[in-house]
């Protein structure tokens, strides 16, 4: 009887909630969970301040912006800045370089933390697990400048670690990998994977730890070995997280950060290392042509947004509406 | 309890966020004004003591912080300038590297932050400073240099500058200097130049050769392209350092670009006159031609390509840094692995390392060229400066001979003394001073701002010095001997060099706009292909590749640029 009463009460609450609309509903919920809403204030303010208010500044992409004349006083030039970008004889190589670095990073770098997370997860030895996690997290805290410094020291043609190692093995060949067009992308991508792989496992390890032990027990009873349990239990359990991560990664496909590439650049590897963001940094920030930087940045954002929508649509279709982000 | 904890945490986070939004920069010594263009300084310091005898003015100097200068505020040169000018100097530090400093300046302007009164030795390039000048961020100084609009009557306000310019520079150099200082279209002058005649700093390439290796292998000093090749080949194949490893020697290396480190240009000049700063050579008929499109240039590239392929020219030339270079030329082991290196000696060897004694200055052949005497167009009075008259006067005092010497060599009586009359300097010219302590410009210093951040000066005195042998260490004296020989070699060859470049072409705003894209595309294309032809990414021996290179350059509008450059050249000749 008491059970039935409780059910009735819950049903009544739902009915009351359904009757409340708009502000009433919001206010009821707010009062109930006001602590959560207070915590939300800061992120919301942050998003408004740094992501919505600056949208006002997009107009400089269509003006010959001068701080002296201000946002509205600067001359309107339409798509001139974008035309300037496409007038550069190397614009296509900037796009190709950006895409190749980005896609290479995605293909090589996306599965790696998943694999590492699975390896850590299936390991039963707690101490080994913790050591592996900590050791793989540490490179994440190395700054980009130091990271590139390490790379230069390792690959120095004459005094680098690699050269010394080669000498030890009696190899006389002294490749100058930092000034090698073919090596640039590999060094960039794999050093990035080494640096970020451990840190990226956090999300996957957290998801894996939430997988019900009962599923594993059931699989064991059915005769599944460790590999089969990973394949049939663990991976399906983290698949939603993987698909969301993949969609988000596609949102940055045209946005390779300029810092590391810029620091690794030299006159020899420039044909493959000049990407959109380094070009924009040089022209937009160093040379003070902010409108040019804004125009190319806007184009980049447009392409990124399109890709996110496209990938989300494909994912939704492939997973029958389960895997999409929105 | 939990609610209060949440509220407390939220309040702390909010406070942190607001603190993060505070626009004041910890490193800025002066409070930003309400907008980037409202004048506020220099300001008179508010002395709180009622009976302060003298009110001193303050001037803010934006300077790229040099790591060798230990303390700008208490530096001897700062104190000297303060006493000389009557201003208290407040520093507004920018990044050491000029590219980073340029970025800082750009973002500060874009953010509407107040600029220092003076930007001191700020290498941002003529296109950018002209743009900042036009937009009103830099003061137009033409009325300080001239008393009339036609720029024919020199102003007394710049008397020190005019006197020093006329005394120390040829008429041609004076004309070029003024052309670079003046915007052709509206006559505006946004820049205060640093003019320098010091050969050591203006030589575009400075080669040094390992004499120990030459002696050991019984080789003569190379004197032409063929003998250079033979020497490099011997360095490669005959284990000159004698450690049994024939692969550890580096026959030829340099830092491509930067101060005196233009290896490729040095090699190309063995074949033809080539000044990459200008790029246009003038033919006998007065027609200009892009040096990088000639057959002789191609031959030079073929030679470099051959050196590269045979590992005689190190591929590290294109990406090595200063510290790594020092580790090769003057290693701690004392056994150098480099045969020939090209670059400014002070930057490419470790100070005090006696391994340097293996090297001597290498003679020139072909063309010996230097950067124009009109050295740097890189100081500005900003529109945030309230007392432009005072700032200009401050800058003018830097043009005197006394300040020139003081900025480079330090304190009189401590770092240097007047040279004995009738004695000669280490480069053979009449000596002005005898240097007792080279640390003022070569090492960490507390008495100068280092030559990199020196005051505005006409540096005719740069090399007219003697070295006090009793006060100097062995390394410094050996370096002096190398420089002495180098300058002698250079001057001999410079006298034989027929300068055929157009010199700096100054474009009007219209001309700049018309060909901006063409010039950018062609310059980048040429620069990129120079590297490619040298390192074999593209084959300079292949006729079809070369023809395609020329055709693509034409496709990017080289002929349009040439026509315009020809007109500008002819205009400047008049």
Interface residues (C-beta under 8 A of the other chain):
Chain A: X35 X38 X39 X41 X42 X45 X46 X49 X66 X67 X68 X69 X84 X87 X88 X89 X90 X152 X156 X157 X158 X159 X172 X174 X176 X178 X179 X181 X266 X267 X268 X270 X271 X285 X286 X287 X288 X290
Chain B: X2 X3 X6 X7 X10 X13 X14 X17 X21 X36 X37 X99 X102 X103 X105 X106 X107 X109 X110 X111 X112 X127 X128 X131 X132 X135 X136 X137 X247 X248 X250 X256 X257 X314 X315 X316 X318 X319 X321 X324 X327 X328 X337 X517 X520 X521 X524 X525 X527 X528 X531 X532 X535 X537 X556
